[in-house]
Structures are given as C-alpha cells and as structure tokens.
C-alpha cells in the first residue's frame, strides 16, 4: 500500500527540466522548420505540395509536441509548451523581419495557437506514455 501511495505522490509532483525546453526547441527547428521550408520552396512543382505544406504547418507542430510529451519520461507538459512558444516567437520574429511590417495582434495569435496545440499534443503524448507504463507494470506484476 505504501508503494502505491509513494507512486501516486511521485506522479503528483511538478517537475521541470529546462533541458527538455532546449531539446524541444531544437526538435521543432529541425523536424518542423526545415521540412516546412523545403515544402515551401518546392510547392511550385506540384499543387499537392501546397496542401501538404498547409497541413504540415499545424499538424507538424502537433506531432512534434506529441513526441516530446511521449519521449520525455517523468517530465511535465510545460517543457513542450514553452518550447512551442519559443518556436512561435522565433517564427513570428522571422516573419516580421521578412515582411518588414509591424507585429499585429492577428499575427501574434499564432503564438496562442501554437501554445494550445503544443500543450494539448504534449498532454496526449504524456497520457499515451502513462498508459504504456501502466501496461508494462501490469505485465511485470504477473
């Protein structure tokens, strides 16, 4: 009984690892930005690539946040959310630099959208990870 209580108390602790913020940000840059850039450059070759690019802009962020949540063992979803917001700020700053116009509230909604997408996806990844660990613990107990 005490082992179960200690396990529950461990699960309820808030843990924060800044390394996962850095890893998540690097993961977003390498696994989202580079493919998006390549698809954007190649979109003139095929109309299908334009559709793939548009889907990848949001689905890619969700997939990467899910992977961060799933891979990061004993880490909260906060790291993926912060990494997503940092990534959104960098994207917004790059867009501002390219377009030369002021940053408006309509463009900063991207930050909120990416924050929501990363948080929900990381929560889903953590939930899948917890279910997998529960199944493994049940299998080991048998």
FINUVO-798050 format. One record per residue (C-alpha): x, y, z; residue number from 1. Coordinates in Angstrom, 1 decimal, padded with zeros to 4 digits. Layout:
REM residues N
<east: X&north: Y&up: Z&resi: NUM> $
...
***
This chain:
REM residues 142
<east: 000.0&north: 000.0&up: 000.0&resi: 1> $
<east: 002.8&north: 002.4&up: 000.8&resi: 2> $
<east: 004.5&north: 001.7&up: -002.5&resi: 3> $
<east: 001.3&north: 002.7&up: -004.3&resi: 4> $
<east: 000.9&north: 005.8&up: -002.2&resi: 5> $
<east: 004.6&north: 006.8&up: -003.0&resi: 6> $
<east: 004.0&north: 006.2&up: -006.7&resi: 7> $
<east: 000.9&north: 008.5&up: -006.6&resi: 8> $
<east: 002.8&north: 011.2&up: -004.7&resi: 9> $
<east: 005.6&north: 011.0&up: -007.3&resi: 10> $
<east: 003.1&north: 011.4&up: -010.1&resi: 11> $
<east: 001.6&north: 014.5&up: -008.5&resi: 12> $
<east: 005.0&north: 016.2&up: -008.1&resi: 13> $
<east: 005.7&north: 019.0&up: -010.5&resi: 14> $
<east: 009.0&north: 018.5&up: -012.3&resi: 15> $
<east: 010.6&north: 020.9&up: -014.7&resi: 16> $
<east: 013.6&north: 020.2&up: -016.8&resi: 17> $
<east: 015.0&north: 023.1&up: -018.8&resi: 18> $
<east: 017.0&north: 020.7&up: -020.9&resi: 19> $
<east: 013.7&north: 019.5&up: -022.4&resi: 20> $
<east: 012.8&north: 023.0&up: -023.3&resi: 21> $
<east: 016.1&north: 023.3&up: -025.3&resi: 22> $
<east: 015.7&north: 019.9&up: -026.8&resi: 23> $
<east: 012.1&north: 020.6&up: -027.7&resi: 24> $
<east: 013.0&north: 023.9&up: -029.4&resi: 25> $
<east: 015.8&north: 022.2&up: -031.3&resi: 26> $
<east: 013.4&north: 019.4&up: -032.2&resi: 27> $
<east: 010.9&north: 022.0&up: -033.5&resi: 28> $
<east: 013.5&north: 023.7&up: -035.6&resi: 29> $
<east: 015.0&north: 020.5&up: -037.2&resi: 30> $
<east: 011.8&north: 018.5&up: -037.5&resi: 31> $
<east: 009.3&north: 021.2&up: -038.4&resi: 32> $
<east: 011.0&north: 024.3&up: -039.8&resi: 33> $
<east: 013.4&north: 022.5&up: -042.2&resi: 34> $
<east: 010.7&north: 020.3&up: -043.8&resi: 35> $
<east: 008.3&north: 023.3&up: -043.9&resi: 36> $
<east: 011.0&north: 025.3&up: -045.6&resi: 37> $
<east: 011.7&north: 022.6&up: -048.2&resi: 38> $
<east: 008.0&north: 022.1&up: -048.9&resi: 39> $
<east: 007.5&north: 025.9&up: -049.2&resi: 40> $
<east: 010.3&north: 026.0&up: -051.8&resi: 41> $
<east: 009.0&north: 023.0&up: -053.7&resi: 42> $
<east: 005.3&north: 024.0&up: -053.6&resi: 43> $
<east: 005.5&north: 025.4&up: -057.2&resi: 44> $
<east: 006.4&north: 021.9&up: -058.5&resi: 45> $
<east: 003.1&north: 020.4&up: -057.5&resi: 46> $
<east: -000.2&north: 021.7&up: -056.2&resi: 47> $
<east: -000.3&north: 018.7&up: -053.8&resi: 48> $
<east: 002.8&north: 020.1&up: -052.0&resi: 49> $
<east: 000.9&north: 023.3&up: -051.3&resi: 50> $
<east: -001.7&north: 021.3&up: -049.5&resi: 51> $
<east: 000.9&north: 019.2&up: -047.7&resi: 52> $
<east: 002.7&north: 022.4&up: -046.6&resi: 53> $
<east: -000.6&north: 023.9&up: -045.2&resi: 54> $
<east: -001.4&north: 020.8&up: -043.3&resi: 55> $
<east: 002.2&north: 020.4&up: -042.0&resi: 56> $
<east: 002.2&north: 023.9&up: -040.5&resi: 57> $
<east: -000.2&north: 022.8&up: -037.8&resi: 58> $
<east: -000.1&north: 019.0&up: -037.9&resi: 59> $
<east: 003.7&north: 019.0&up: -037.7&resi: 60> $
<east: 003.7&north: 021.1&up: -034.6&resi: 61> $
<east: 001.1&north: 018.8&up: -033.0&resi: 62> $
<east: 003.1&north: 015.7&up: -034.0&resi: 63> $
<east: 006.4&north: 017.1&up: -032.6&resi: 64> $
<east: 004.8&north: 018.2&up: -029.3&resi: 65> $
<east: 003.2&north: 014.7&up: -029.0&resi: 66> $
<east: 006.6&north: 013.2&up: -029.5&resi: 67> $
<east: 008.2&north: 015.5&up: -026.9&resi: 68> $
<east: 005.4&north: 014.6&up: -024.4&resi: 69> $
<east: 005.8&north: 010.9&up: -025.2&resi: 70> $
<east: 009.6&north: 010.7&up: -025.1&resi: 71> $
<east: 010.1&north: 012.9&up: -022.0&resi: 72> $
<east: 009.8&north: 010.4&up: -019.2&resi: 73> $
<east: 008.9&north: 011.9&up: -015.8&resi: 74> $
<east: 008.7&north: 015.4&up: -017.2&resi: 75> $
<east: 005.6&north: 017.6&up: -017.4&resi: 76> $
<east: 004.0&north: 019.1&up: -020.4&resi: 77> $
<east: 005.2&north: 022.5&up: -019.6&resi: 78> $
<east: 008.5&north: 022.0&up: -021.4&resi: 79> $
<east: 006.9&north: 021.2&up: -024.7&resi: 80> $
<east: 004.6&north: 024.2&up: -024.3&resi: 81> $
<east: 007.4&north: 026.6&up: -023.5&resi: 82> $
<east: 009.5&north: 025.2&up: -026.4&resi: 83> $
<east: 006.5&north: 025.7&up: -028.7&resi: 84> $
<east: 006.0&north: 029.3&up: -027.6&resi: 85> $
<east: 009.7&north: 030.0&up: -028.1&resi: 86> $
<east: 009.5&north: 028.4&up: -031.5&resi: 87> $
<east: 006.4&north: 030.6&up: -032.3&resi: 88> $
<east: 008.2&north: 033.7&up: -031.2&resi: 89> $
<east: 011.1&north: 032.9&up: -033.4&resi: 90> $
<east: 008.8&north: 032.2&up: -036.4&resi: 91> $
<east: 007.0&north: 035.5&up: -035.7&resi: 92> $
<east: 010.2&north: 037.4&up: -035.5&resi: 93> $
<east: 011.4&north: 035.9&up: -038.7&resi: 94> $
<east: 008.1&north: 036.7&up: -040.5&resi: 95> $
<east: 008.3&north: 040.2&up: -039.1&resi: 96> $
<east: 011.9&north: 040.5&up: -040.5&resi: 97> $
<east: 010.9&north: 039.2&up: -043.9&resi: 98> $
<east: 007.8&north: 041.3&up: -044.3&resi: 99> $
<east: 009.0&north: 044.4&up: -042.6&resi: 100> $
<east: 005.7&north: 045.3&up: -041.1&resi: 101> $
<east: 004.7&north: 045.7&up: -037.5&resi: 102> $
<east: 003.6&north: 042.7&up: -035.5&resi: 103> $
<east: -000.1&north: 042.9&up: -035.0&resi: 104> $
<east: -002.4&north: 041.1&up: -032.7&resi: 105> $
<east: -003.7&north: 038.9&up: -035.6&resi: 106> $
<east: -000.2&north: 037.7&up: -036.2&resi: 107> $
<east: 000.5&north: 037.1&up: -032.6&resi: 108> $
<east: -002.5&north: 034.8&up: -032.4&resi: 109> $
<east: -000.1&north: 032.3&up: -033.9&resi: 110> $
<east: 001.7&north: 032.2&up: -030.5&resi: 111> $
<east: -001.5&north: 031.4&up: -028.7&resi: 112> $
<east: -002.5&north: 028.8&up: -031.3&resi: 113> $
<east: 000.9&north: 027.1&up: -031.2&resi: 114> $
<east: 000.8&north: 027.2&up: -027.4&resi: 115> $
<east: -002.6&north: 025.5&up: -027.4&resi: 116> $
<east: -001.6&north: 022.9&up: -030.0&resi: 117> $
<east: 001.6&north: 022.0&up: -028.2&resi: 118> $
<east: 000.0&north: 021.8&up: -024.8&resi: 119> $
<east: -002.8&north: 019.5&up: -026.0&resi: 120> $
<east: -000.5&north: 017.4&up: -028.0&resi: 121> $
<east: 002.0&north: 017.0&up: -025.2&resi: 122> $
<east: -000.8&north: 016.1&up: -022.8&resi: 123> $
<east: -001.9&north: 013.4&up: -025.3&resi: 124> $
<east: 001.7&north: 012.1&up: -025.5&resi: 125> $
<east: 002.1&north: 012.0&up: -021.7&resi: 126> $
<east: -001.2&north: 010.1&up: -021.5&resi: 127> $
<east: -000.1&north: 007.5&up: -024.0&resi: 128> $
<east: 003.2&north: 007.2&up: -022.2&resi: 129> $
<east: 001.4&north: 006.7&up: -018.8&resi: 130> $
<east: -000.8&north: 004.0&up: -020.3&resi: 131> $
<east: 002.2&north: 002.3&up: -021.8&resi: 132> $
<east: 004.0&north: 002.3&up: -018.4&resi: 133> $
<east: 000.9&north: 001.0&up: -016.7&resi: 134> $
<east: 000.6&north: -001.9&up: -019.1&resi: 135> $
<east: 004.3&north: -002.7&up: -018.6&resi: 136> $
<east: 003.9&north: -002.6&up: -014.8&resi: 137> $
<east: 000.9&north: -004.8&up: -015.0&resi: 138> $
<east: 002.7&north: -007.3&up: -017.3&resi: 139> $
<east: 005.7&north: -007.3&up: -014.9&resi: 140> $
<east: 003.4&north: -007.9&up: -011.9&resi: 141> $
<east: 002.0&north: -011.1&up: -013.5&resi: 142> $
***
